Amino acid sequence: EVQLVESGGGLVQPGGSLRLSCAASGFIFSDHYMDWVRQAPGKGLEWVGRIRKTGTGHAPEYAASVKGRFTISRDDSKNSVYLQMNSLKTEDTAVYYCARDGRDYGGYFDYWGQGTLVTVSS
Amino acid sequence: DIQMTQSPSSLSASVGDRVTITCRASQSISNYLNWYQQRPGKAPKFLIYDASSLQSGVPSRFTGSGSGTDFTLTISSLQPEDFATYYCQQTYSIPRTFGQGTKVEIK
């Protein structure tokens, strides 16, 4: 059974940093691109970024709203993907989901974690 | 960036009703269009990919259609568990973008 479990959310002050983790199981992690998606309270879904499979030679890609502040990485030996969030703003408050990309090109997010809440507030 | 626009933003319907949600892309995305369902407090659930292909395990009352810029999600006979918010998403290009969502409520 495919499982994605996020952790690391919490309360942080504006300007602070937080690192989210997503632990994967039930599939060959290294075979899949992985994405992060967020949802502000009462709002819709917003794609944050993605990381391709190791060895593709491509850098992670990001939404304009987080580029330069957020960094996605992965550790295939730990079946995990990470989201390092720096210079956090109040508008980054959201539930953050990791999602598996079911196909390399023109894919779809076939499995999602349960989400972890990040609150940016003083 | 490709903008995705859903209509309506919300609708009220009864169990057994046929429901149609539309999604329009700001430019052609071929058939790289996915649909997700999200119940309150839960993660999104993947329903349909490539505009019309049903994900394994999703009931056949859900159908998707369209290509280019105009797409639809139809629920042929609404069931109690279908009351939720539905999102379309394009995966034609980066950044991936979602529609704003359509909330299906009980009449």
Interface residues (C-beta under 8 A of the other chain):
Chain A: D35 V37 G44 L45 E46 W47 R50 E61 Y62 A63 A64 Y97 G102 G106 G107 Y108 F109 D110 Y111 W112 G113 Q114 G115
Chain B: D1 S30 Y32 N34 Y36 Q38 A43 P44 K45 F46 Y49 D50 Q55 Y87 Q89 T91 Y92 I94 P95 R96 T97 F98 G99 Q100 G101
